[in-house]
Amino acid sequence: MKVAQHYIDGAWVPGSGTTGTALDPATGEPVSEFAEGTAMDAQAAMAAATRAFHVTSWKHDAKLRSDVLLSAATRLEERREQVAHLLVAHNGKMLREAMGEVAAAISELRYYAGLARNLFGRIIEIEPGCFSALHREAAGVAVIIVPWNAPVTLLVRSLGPALAAGCTVVVKPAHQTALVSNMVLDTVLSDPRLAPGIVNTVTESGAEVSRALCESPEVAVISFTGSTAVGKAIARATAGNLTRLSLELGGKAAAVVFDDCDLQQTVRGVLAGGLILSGQQCTALARVIVHESLFDRFAAELSAAMHSVKPGPGMDAASGMGPLIDRANRDRIKALVEGVDRPADVLVRGEVPGGSLAQGAFITPSLIAVEDLASPLVQNELFGPVMVIERFNDEDDAVARANATRYGLAASVWSRDTGGKARRVANRLRSGSVWLNAHNKLFAEIETGGERDSGYGRLHGAEGMNDFLVTKHVYQSTTV
């Protein structure tokens, strides 16, 4: 069985800890092993990254950085199917989702390869003979903490801009998908032009490595994608060093559905938006807020569509939705749906399938009608194939409901009136991304990020490099 090792200072190493086992969510069977990292491994990785930042020419050689990223994109494209198949085996997503994720990562690498050669500063003559030059420089050592739900894209969307900016990097992959992350990292690490220490990786299933990385004064930036609770813990742990943070945290994406929408298109879009990665994506649709005149019909159509979704292994083209990441999360979602106070509110009840799927982490989708905005079903991120459906009476009511949680990562508006009503509502939603008659449209060129409990900083796009760069002012007078 393959073992996901650490990569520290130019070499793959087993580390100083033990090994753990990653399971296939579709079967519950072991699929790979990973080296359990320790604080000692984290410190070795940080020391290597710090040394490489200060003694190599990496942060000064934009052309090299661009060429390394372009070559990595080519290698990843050559391994596209291999990486996608490995991804399906480790986190259970559908093969079409995995192939799309790898394609997005390839695009991201190429995009930041171009930006690496376009880090322009500016010069201004403050007064006659006195010049101020503003340089954009690499921030230093960047730590990237990657979750298991989209470990290819979510790694590359931070790794790309960090390397393009000239940072050196320590990656902490999710232990469930460490072998996937390592295969992606190898597209960079196998480049002979990359000096030891520029990219390092340490895996763990606990928190010892993360704690060491967060508490280190050598770390300039931490880019984290994950839950709001962990993001807040990272903010507390790094406060003493004033470490810069880029946090994409939880979400509770709402779809505002008006009575003039294209009903069939909207039902399809809402279903796809809510069940992407089996609902285990921070931008996945979690709340469907429907105009009262359309509510009953829309609820019936969406319920029928949910009932037709067939769970199954990600490699099976007939599967409509894959498993959750593990059986513990499957059982958590099952208990949540069973615990709804009024059973009549459960319009579609998710069930654990029997037969060959019983040993996996499969559960069918659920749809729950909710009126009370204080309900935990509305306020908490559930991270599974569960959507709540609510009704509204006018635009103000729709906006008030959509903005009624602490989350502000993603939302969508569904209406034929895209130039008027839909755009007005989109402008009033407190969300980093709002899509009109679509959901989960993400691009390398376009920034994403959240507000409030969904975090801060931006990923993708030109602004995605900002967290990995600092601005330096150099003053010169030619009159003396």
N, C-alpha and C positions, 0 to 999 in steps of 0.2 A: 504494500500500500504506500502511495506517495506521501511524503512528509513535507509540509510547508515550513521551511526553515527561516531563520532571520538572515538578513543581508546587512552586514556591518563592515564598514571601512574596506569595501571592495571584495568581500568574500561571503559566500553562503556558509552559515555556521549553525550548529544545533542549539547554541545558547547554553545558559547555565541552569535551566530548569528541566522539567519533565516534558512529556508529550501528552496532547489531548487528542480526541477523536471528533471529526466532523461527520454528521449524519445526513443521509439523503432524506429530505422532508417527505418525499413521495412514498418511501418504503420504511423509513426508520433504521435502515441498515448503514453501517460505516461506509464512508466514501473516501476519506483521506484522514491523515493525521496532521497535527501542527505542533510546532515547538512552543512550549509555554514560556513566555518571556518573564524576566525578573527585572527589578530595579537596576541590577548590575548590567543587564543587557541594554536597558534604556540609557544608562549613563555612558556606556561604550559607544552607542550610536550617536548620542549628542556630542560626545568628544570628537568623534570622527567628522561629523557635520560641521562643528565649529572650526576644527583645524582646516578642513577643505575650504570653508568660506574665506578664511584669512590668508591661506598660503597658495591657493590655486588661482588661475586667471579666470575662472568660471564667471564671476560677477562682472568682469570687464569685457568678455568676449561674446558680444551679442550674436555674431554670425555663427559661432560654434553652437551656442544654445539653440538657435533656430534650426541648424542642420541636424542636431541630435533629436529634436522633437519631430522634424520631418521624417527622419529615418525610423523613429519609433512608430510613427503612424503607418509607414509602409510595412514594417514587420507585424504590427497588430492586424493590418488588413490581410496579410498572408496567413495569420493564425485565427482569422475571424471565426470560422466554424469550430475549431478546437476550443477556443475560449468560450464560445456560446454554449457548447455541449457541456463543458465543465461547470459553467454557471448554472445550467438547468439542474445538474446533479447535486449542486451544493445549496441552492436556495429555492429550487422547485418551480421557478417561473416558467412560463410558456416559452418554447423555443423561439417563436416569433418575437416575443418581448426581449429575449436574450440577444437575438441577432440585431434587433433595433438598438439595444443598449451599446453593443460593441461598435456599430456603425456611428452612433453619436460620439463615442469616445475617439474614434478615428478623426472625425470632423473637428473635435475639440483640439486635438494635438496639432492638426494642421493650422487651425485658426491662431493658436498661440505661438506657433512657429513664426507666423507672419508678424504678429505684434512684437515679438522679441527684438526685431530689427527696427522698430519704430518708437523707441522710448526717447522722445525728444523733450528737452528742457526748453528754457527760454532765457534770453538776455535782454536787459533793459538798461539804458543809460539814465541813471537816477538824476544826475546833474552833470554839467559839462565835465567830461573826463572821468566820471565815476560810474562804474558798471557793476550791476548785480546779475550774477549768473545763477540760475536755478536748475539743479541737476536732479534727475530721477534715478535713485539708486536702490539696489536690493536691500531689503530690511534686515536680512541675516538668516539665521536658522529658522526654518518653518516646520512645524509639526502638523501632519495631516492625519486626522482620526476618521476612519472610513467605516460606515455601517455595512450590514450584510445585504440590505434589500436591493441595492443597485451598485455593487462594489466595483464595477468597471467604470461607469460614467462618473460616479461620485468620487472615485479616486482621481481620474484624469482631469475633472473640472477644477480641482485644486492643484494637482501636480503640474498641469500644463502652465498655468500662470505663475506658479511659484518658480519653476525652472526658467521660464521665459524672462522673469524679472531678475534672475541671477541669484536667487536664494539657494542654499543647500537644504536638504530635506530629510526628515525622519517621518516615516509612515507607520501608523499603527493600524493594520487591517483588522476587520472583524474576524474572530477565530472561526466562525462558521464558513467563511468564504476566503480564508487566507490563501489557499492554493490558487484560487482564481486571481486574487490581487497580485500574487507573486508572478503568475504567468504574464500579467499585463505589465508589471514593473520590469520584467526581464526584457521587454522590448526596448527599454531605456538602458538597463544595466548591461546588456550585451554589447553596447556600443563601445569600442575600444578607446574612443576619444574621451570617455567619461572618467575623470580621475576618481580614485577611491575616496569615499566619504561624502561625495556630492549627493547621492541618494542612498538612504538606509531604511531598513524596515524591521520592526520588532512586533511579534504577535503575542497576544495573551487572551485568556478567557475571563480574567478577573479585572482588577483595577490597579495593581501595583505599578505596572509600566505607565499607565495613564497618569497616575499620581506623580511619579517621578518626572515625567515630561512637563506636567503642568506647574510643578514647583521649581523647575530649573530656571535660574536667571540667564542661562545661555540661550533660551528660546525667545526669538523675537516675535513670532506670529504662531497662533494655533488656529487651524481651519477645522471646524468640527461640524459634522452633519449627524443629527440624532435627536433624541427626545429633549423636550424643554427642561425636564428635571435634571438630566445630565449636563445640559448646556449651562444651567444656573450653577451647578456644582463646579464646573470648570471655571466659570467667572469668579466664583469665590476663591478657588484654589490659586488662581493666577493674579488675584488682586494685589498681593504683596509685591509682585514684580512689575505690575502694570503691563503685563504681556498683552499685545494686541490680539484681538479675537475676531474671527469671522464665523458666525454661528447661523447655520440654517437648522431650525428646530422644528417642533411639531406643527401640525396644521389641522384645520377643521374646515376644509374647503366647502363653500356653499355654492349651489347653483340656483340662481333666481330665474324661475320659469314663468313667463307671461302667457296670457291666454291667446296671444296672437302668434305663438311660436309654431314652427312646423312640427307637429306632434310626433310623427314617426321618427324624424331626424333627431329630435330632442331626446326621446326615449332611448334611442340607440346611443347617442352621445353621452347621456347621463349614466347609462349602464356601463359603458366602456370606461368612463372617467372614474366611476366608483370601484370597479373591479380590477383595475390595473394592478398587477402584482398581487392579486387577491386582496386588494385594499391596503396593502402594506407599503404605501408610498405617501410621503408627507403632503403631496399636492392632490392626492386622490379625493374624489368627491365624497363627502361624508354627510352633507345636509342638502336636501332638495326642497326648496322653498317655492311653492306653487300658488298661483293666483286662485282664489277661492272658487271662481267660476269654472276652472279647469280641474280642480283638485281631484274629484272623484274619478273622472275619466283617466287622468294622468296616473293616479295611483293604481288603477286597474291595469292599465297598459304596462306600467313599469313592473308590477307584480307578475304579470304573465311573462314578461321578458326574463325576469329573474328565475322563474320556475323552469325556464327552458335551458338555463345554463348548466352544462354538464361538467362537473369537476373531473380531473384526471391528470395523469403524469404530463409533465411539460413537453416530453418528446412525442406525445401522441397528438397528431394533428386534429383528432376529433375532440380533444379536451377544450372546454370553454374557459376553464379557470384552473390554476394549479393549487397546490397545498399552501398552508401557512408555513412559516419557517420551522416549526416543531410542534409536537403534540401538546406541549404545555400551553402554547398560544391558541391552538385549536380548542382546547378544553376551556380556556379563559373566555373565548368568544361564545362558546356554547352556553356557559354558565351565565354570561351577561344577558343573552337573549332569553334564557329561561327565567331570569330574575326580573323581567319587566312586570311592573305592578299590575297592569291591566292586560291580560292575555289578548283581548280583542284588538289592542293597538298593534299587535304583531301581525302585519299584513302578509309577510313571508317569513317563515321560521326556518332558520338555518339548521341543517341536520348533518350529523356525521354519517357518511355513507358506509355501507357494509361491504361484504365481499372482499375483493382484492385491494380495495382502497382503505380498508379499516385500519391497517397498520401504519398508514401514512398520516399526515397532518391535514387531511381534507375536511372541509365543512362547506356546505352550500350557502349561498348568500341570504341575507336577512334584510327586511324592510320594516321599519317601525314608525308608526304615526305618533308624533309628539306635538303638544301644544305649549307646554311649560318651558320657557326659555331657561329656567334654572335647572332643568333636568340634566343629570350627568351624561345622558345620551347626547345632549346638545353641547355641553360645556367641555367634555373630556375627549381627548383623542383616543379612538378605539383601536386603530391600526389593524383592521381586518375587514372582511367583506360584509360590513353592516352599514346601511344608510338609514338616516331618519328622514321622514317627509313631513313638512310643515305647510301651513296655508297662510297667505297674506291677502290684504284687501286693496292696497294701493301702493304707489311707489315708495312713499315715506315709510309705510309699514314694512315693505320688503327690505329696504335699506337698513332700518332699525333692527330687524331680525338677523340679517346677514352679518351685521357688525356687532352682534350681541355676545361674542365670545372674546377671550383674550388673544385668540389666534388671528393672524393676518398674513398668511402666506399666499393663498391662491383662491380664486373664485371664478365663476362664469355667469354670464347673463344670456338668456335664450329668448329671442324675440325677432320677428321679421323687421321691426323698426330699428335697424342697427344705427342709423344716422341720428336718431332722436332719442327715444326712450332708453334703448339699451345702452347708448353711450352716456346718457345722463346718469343712469344708475351706476355704470362702471366707474365714473368719475367720483362717485360718493362712497364707494366701497373702500374700506381700509384694508387693502390687500396689496401685496407686492406685485402680483400678476392677476389680471382679469382678462378672460377670453370671452369673445362674443360668438355664440353659437358653436362653441368648441370647448375643449378642455384638455389640459396637459400638453399644450403645444410648446415645446422647449427647444431652444436652438443655441448653438455655440456662440452666435453673435449677439444674443439678446440676454441682458442681465435678468437674474431672478434673485429673490430674497424676500425676507419677511419683515413684519412690524410686530411690536409688542412681544408676546410670548413665542412668536415664530422666529425670533432672532434678529440679527442685524448684520450689515455687510452685504455685499452683492457677489454672486457667482455668475460665471459666463460673461461674455462681452468684454469690452475694454475696461469697464469698471471692475471686472473680476481680478485685475492685476493690482488694483489700488492697495489692497491689504498687504501685499507682498513688497511694496515699494515705499521708500521715504523720499522726501524732498529736501535737498541740501542747498543752502544759500551760500555762495562764495562772492565776496565783495572785493573789488579791485579799483584803485584810483590810479590813473595814468598821469596825474598832475604833480605827483611828488616823486 
